[in-house]
Amino acid sequence: MYISVKKRLLCVALLCLCVLSTTANAQSKIIRIPYGTNRYITYNLSNGLYDVHQNGTKVFDDVSASAVVDKQTLSSAKYSKRTYTKTVVKTGFGKGIKHVITLTGKALPTMQQVFYIYNNGSFFTQLIITGKYISTNNMVPFAGRFRQLSGDVYSLFMPFDNDTFISYNARPFKGNEKVISAEVGAVYDNNTRGGLVVGSVEHMVWKTGVTTASAETNTIKVAVGYTEESVTRDKIAHGLVSGSEVRSPLIFVGYFADYRTGLEAFGKANRTAEPPFVARWTKPTPVGWNSWGVMQEKLTFDKAIKVADFFADSLKGFRLGNTAYIDLDSYWDNMLVNKNGERDFSKLKEFADHCKAKGLQPGIYWAPFTDWGFQSGPGRKIEGSNYTWGEAWTKIGNQYHELDGACAIDPTHPGTQARINYMIDHFKACGFTMIKIDFLGHAAVESTGFYDKSVTTGMQAYRKGMEYLIKRIDGQMLIYAAISPSLASGRYVHTRRIACDAFKSIKDSRYTLNSVTYGWWQSYVYDYVDADHIVFSTESEGANRARLLSGLITGTLITGDDYSANGLWKARAKEYLQNPELLTIVKNGKAFKPVDGNVGDGASAVFVNKIGKSYYVAVFNYTDKEANLKLDAKRLGIPAKCTVTEILDIQKPALFNNEIDVSLPVADAVIYRFDPS
């Protein structure tokens, strides 16, 4: 009897094991992995390929994974044995199921294809290679075909950063079109908005490129270890990642009825996969002023004081959380004097104290990973250290990395870190509560060797440098990123400029809104995204409205006029920046959603956002001709019956019943509030 019970227990144990572990055999070669309602993956254990199904349709098929290890190409389709296991996991995404296909073969490293399922309409996949010693800079965790789309179809190029006035570009997806996009790819029909979103949600080790090609059959390939000088700024190949185990980043995969919903889900997944390293922001949406908009190199102490006084005396209504930020950009060192061979920061402290006395918050600017004086030679001493600049330069063979007129410096070098200590300590002592950090992409470039030998890739170096900087700031400042990697910076800053420099013209508004049209979803990667300097200057009133609204619908409002001098811009600032309803929109802090995504490297003319129970719709005319548009309730995603208010009170809106006609003069913009009846 004792033996019989023991045998029964053994049988039960073996049965349970079989539920969790399945090998390819005659009875079960297809593994079905559900990832939501009417959504599932079918993995074929006999050939290492899988399909993705949704609502009875195959949306991806013959998907494989591969890697190049020691010049040998490994492919999930070429291994001889595959086993399957699944376990319950709990991560930042919640409770889910981890499915693992383990591939083994004679004299081959072990490959694992991992799927994380949280039943939210998308899934994550990851490629892991293990062995005695693995070294690679080329992994492809996801490659296959996708369902043919019909209609007005586009593949979206997304930049790696916001440098060199680069733009997003939605390219017609037909013929022999091939698009390589940084970190994430999207292909969609602009009419129905249905389409795919696939991309990396982890950025601390790798750079990732997503290639979509339309020739003959639609294909997609996610390449981990992607570099391209015009996109990632790298002059050499991606660094090698080595060890007994090498993992790709988590890859987000989804096919959506509305690609915009997919991109927002992708943005939120980035925030979850890589939670903020920076101190949590608990204050209202930041608003204020930055000196680069107009003053630039003419910045002086007296001018900065006059700007603070204008805000205190004439812009009292331009506040959120009872304050606004007055930020000194580049050339603040005009205020420094040399005293006994040392730089005297006392005028900066005087400025910061003056701002606080006026109920404002003082800000400063700095580029922590660049050498702007590199043409003067390598022998100069780095501030706060005994190291020379040449020792800290990021090395590309026997050369250095230069971009934007500045030389990149190694984020892991002790001279770089000593300089961070020196500058941040002075900024803290002055009392600055905001810092705008710039040219951060210089910290992410690939190098032939970093000072920290454990660092072998540009993104590892970026992580080291940014974590060191953020630790030194120690939660004492609002951190704003200007030129920077689009997704990798989400861990380190509170707010990020969404495009490159933009100032006052309708052309500037259009350029900024190109990034909002295709990158508005970064509102979910950062606390806030920003439209850069909102400058009125002497532009037309219509261009002023367009530039104002371009900032408003991006998420924050940082102005840039020279308020130390008299001019029309002061009157415009008083009128627009103190409008209570406009400030209500800014308080919400989230970018508006584009209505159209078929404008190439241009910008959508219409954007929409729901705030409370109201729907706000901004309409732009970027052209030199009058524009006539018809706004349709279904296309906007708003109720068919609403009352309409034009917030800036420049025109009386027509009656709204499912649709409304809008006429806009040359280079102008308007914003409406739709309230459901």
C-alpha positions, -999 to +999 in steps of 0.1 A: +000+000+000+029+024+009+046+018-025+012+023-044+007+057-027+043+067-035+038+058-071+005+078-073+022+109-058+050+105-084+025+103-112+007+135-100+040+153-098+050+143-133+015+154-146+020+188-130+054+191-146+040+183-180+015+212-177+045+236-172+069+219-196+062+206-231+086+193-256+081+190-293+065+156-299+038+141-320+010+151-296+018+188-292+040+209-316+019+241-314+019+262-282-010+286-280-003+317-258-033+340-253-025+377-247-060+392-245-096+388-257-095+370-291-057+375-292-031+347-291+003+336-303+008+302-319+044+290-315+055+260-336+080+240-316+089+220-347+104+250-366+109+278-342+085+302-359+053+318-345+022+337-357+002+363-339-036+363-342-062+389-334-100+387-338-097+358-362-070+375-383-033+367-385-015+400-379+021+388-378+033+355-392+065+334-395+081+355-367+116+344-356+145+355-335+182+356-342+216+369-330+252+370-342+276+356-316+313+354-324+305+359-361+281+329-360+244+336-369+220+319-345+184+316-355+153+302-336+144+284-369+177+264-369+179+249-335+172+211-332+154+211-298+128+234-283+111+231-249+084+253-234+077+264-198+054+290-182+053+306-148+033+333-130+052+366-126+045+399-109+063+429-122+057+467-126+032+458-152+012+437-127+005+400-125+012+381-157+024+349-173+060+344-184+062+320-213+097+307-222+108+287-253+143+273-246+162+263-278+193+240-276+215+224-302+248+207-304+278+231-299+254+260-298+247+286-271+213+282-255+186+306-268+155+316-250+125+334-265+105+349-237+070+362-238+054+383-211+016+384-211-005+408-191-037+405-211-038+441-220-040+438-258-002+438-264+027+416-253+064+418-247+091+396-261+127+392-252+157+372-266+182+358-242+215+340-252+234+320-226+267+301-227+302+300-213+310+334-229+286+353-251+296+385-269+273+403-294+262+436-307+236+422-330+203+407-317+170+404-335+143+394-309+114+400-334+114+396-372+086+384-396+058+395-418+027+416-409-008+418-423-012+438-455-029+472-448-050+490-473-060+526-476-039+556-468-009+536-453+022+551-437+053+539-419+066+563-393+103+573-389+110+584-354+143+601-345+166+588-317+169+624-303+159+660-311+193+672-324+202+688-357+166+699-364+157+664-372+120+657-379+096+628-376+084+616-410+054+595-420+063+579-453+037+564-477+041+527-473+040+513-508+062+502-536+097+495-523+095+517-493+118+508-464+119+528-432+143+524-403+130+540-372+148+546-339+135+525-309+099+521-322+081+516-355+045+522-365+027+513-397-010+524-400-038+534-422-045+571-416-082+566-426-092+538-402-061+545-379-056+507-376-020+495-374+010+481-356+033+495-329+065+476-322+095+489-302+119+487-273+108+498-238+143+494-222+172+517-230+199+513-204+221+490-225+211+490-261+201+512-290+173+496-311+162+501-347+129+490-362+129+483-400+096+480-420+097+472-457+068+471-481+084+453-511+063+423-521+054+412-485+053+435-456+082+427-432+093+440-399+127+435-381+137+447-346+175+451-346+191+455-312+226+471-316+215+497-341+237+526-350+234+551-379+254+584-378+225+605-391+201+591-365+220+579-334+250+602-341+274+573-338+306+571-360+313+535-351+294+503-346+274+496-315+295+483-285+296+446-277+276+432-247+293+402-232+290+377-204+275+343-196+241+357-204+231+385-228+196+399-229+179+420-255+156+448-242+119+440-238+101+445-271+066+458-270+044+442-298+008+453-305-017+457-333-043+483-326-076+496-339-061+531-335-023+534-338-025+564-315-038+543-287-010+519-294+017+546-292+002+559-259+003+523-245+039+521-257+048+553-240+032+542-207+051+508-211+084+527-212+076+545-180+067+512-163+097+492-177+121+520-166+106+539-137+120+573-130+154+575-113+148+612-108+130+624-077+092+623-081+077+656-093+047+665-071+043+702-080+021+717-107+030+720-144+061+743-147+056+776-165+080+806-169+108+821-190+141+812-206+167+837-218+177+818-250+145+828-268+157+863-276+186+875-254+209+846-261+246+858-258+234+893-248+222+880-214+233+902-185+225+904-148+206+937-152+184+923-180+176+891-160+166+912-130+143+933-152+126+901-165+120+889-130+105+923-121+082+922-152+069+888-141+064+900-105+047+933-114+030+928-148+025+890-152+011+881-118-015+859-133+010+837-152+015+812-124+008+776-115+014+766-079+019+803-071+052+805-090+069+807-124+105+798-133+130+824-145+157+804-162+191+816-173+203+798-204+237+797-220+259+828-214+250+831-178+287+830-173+286+867-185+277+873-148+308+856-134+339+875-124+374+862-116+385+867-080+420+854-070+420+830-099+386+815-091+352+821-107+330+842-084+293+831-085+280+858-062+260+876-089+242+844-098+233+840-061+221+876-061+199+868-091+185+837-075+177+855-042+160+883-061+137+858-079+127+841-047+120+875-030+096+882-059+078+848-055+096+833-085+119+803-089+154+807-104+168+784-131+202+777-146+215+760-178+244+736-183+257+710-207+274+684-185+289+661-212+304+685-237+337+704-241+330+736-261+366+747-260+381+716-275+397+735-304+420+752-278+437+718-272+435+689-249+458+702-221+433+725-204+423+716-168+387+705-162+369+726-136+370+711-101+397+685-110+433+679-119+423+660-151+427+676-185+399+678-211+418+656-235+419+628-210+381+629-207+372+632-244+351+603-257+375+583-279+367+571-314+399+552-322+426+579-321+400+606-327+373+622-306+336+626-311+325+661-322+289+672-329+272+706-328+306+723-324+313+705-291+334+675-282+318+647-263+333+638-229+332+603-213+304+602-188+323+576-168+355+595-165+365+609-130+372+643-146+337+644-159+323+635-125+345+660-107+332+687-130+296+676-122+304+679-085+320+713-089+291+729-110+262+713-092+276+723-058+279+759-070+243+759-085+230+745-052+249+771-032+234+799-054+199+785-046+188+775-081+156+753-081+156+745-118+183+732-142+180+730-180+205+703-191+215+702-228+234+682-255+228+650-235+231+629-267+269+635-265+268+612-234+252+583-254+276+579-283+295+547-289+332+547-280+362+524-286+367+524-249+353+541-218+372+549-186+349+525-167+359+492-183+326+476-173+309+500-197+309+489-233+280+506-250+268+542-254+236+536-235+255+521-206+277+552-205+246+574-207+231+556-177+263+560-157+266+597-164+229+606-159+226+586-127+257+603-113+243+638-123+208+631-108+223+618-076+243+650-072+212+672-078+196+652-050+160+661-057+166+699-052+157+710-087+132+707-115+152+690-142+145+699-178+162+682-208+168+701-241+187+681-268+186+645-255+177+609-264+139+608-269+131+577-247+163+569-227+160+603-209+126+594-193+143+580-162+163+611-155+143+643-161+109+658-152+103+676-185+118+674-220+118+696-250+101+677-277+119+692-307+151+712-314+153+750-310+121+769-320+113+805-315+086+828-330+075+822-366+047+801-381+075+779-395+088+773-359+053+764-348+050+739-376+084+724-368+075+720-331+041+705-340+058+679-363+071+663-331+038+667-313+020+651-343+041+620-341+055+621-306+027+635-284+026+601-266+059+610-249+037+628-224+035+594-208+072+589-208+079+622-190+060+642-165+059+669-192+070+676-227+077+712-238+076+732-270+107+753-263+108+791-263+074+807-269+085+840-285+060+867-297+085+894-307+071+915-336+054+886-355+018+890-366-009+884-341-019+852-360+016+839-358+017+848-321-015+828-315-001+798-334+031+799-314+013+803-281-011+774-289+019+752-301+032+755-266-001+751-249-010+718-267+025+704-261+020+705-223+039+733-207+045+770-214+081+785-213+082+820-228+113+836-243+108+873-252+131+900-239+109+914-212+137+937-201+129+959-231+096+975-242+077+962-272+045+948-285+054+914-270+048+927-235+011+935-243+007+902-260+021+884-229-002+902-206-032+893-227-024+857-235-003+843-206-028+854-179-059+839-196-074+816-169-088+790-194-055+787-212-038+781-178-064+755-171-052+736-202-015+741-192-024+728-157-035+695-173+001+692-186-006+665-213+001+669-250-029+670-274-035+641-297-031+646-335-062+641-357-041+632-387-009+613-392-004+615-430+015+648-432+050+635-439+076+656-422+049+683-416+024+687-388-013+679-383-036+709-386-059+697-359-052+684-323-076+673-296-075+666-259-102+658-232-098+677-200-124+670-174-157+668-192-147+692-220-129+685-253-104+711-265-096+713-302-067+734-316-066+742-353-036+756-372-030+771-406+007+769-414+003+782-450+003+816-467-033+811-479-066+811-460-075+776-448-110+761-447-115+730-427-144+708-417-142+693-382-161+661-379-172+648-345-164+611-352-130+619-366-123+641-335-136+615-312-160+638-294-198+637-289-220+646-318-239+673-299-219+699-280-219+736-273-188+753-287-167+781-272-138+798-290-115+805-261-094+834-275-126+852-286-114+860-321-143+845-340-178+833-333-180+796-340-206+782-362-233+759-348-220+723-341-241+693-350-218+664-359-195+688-377-183+724-379-167+746-406-136+765-396-120+793-417-085+805-406-065+834-420-029+831-432-005+818-405-030+816-377-045+793-351-076+789-330-087+768-300-122+756-292-138+741-262-166+715-269-189+708-240-213+678-244-249+690-244 
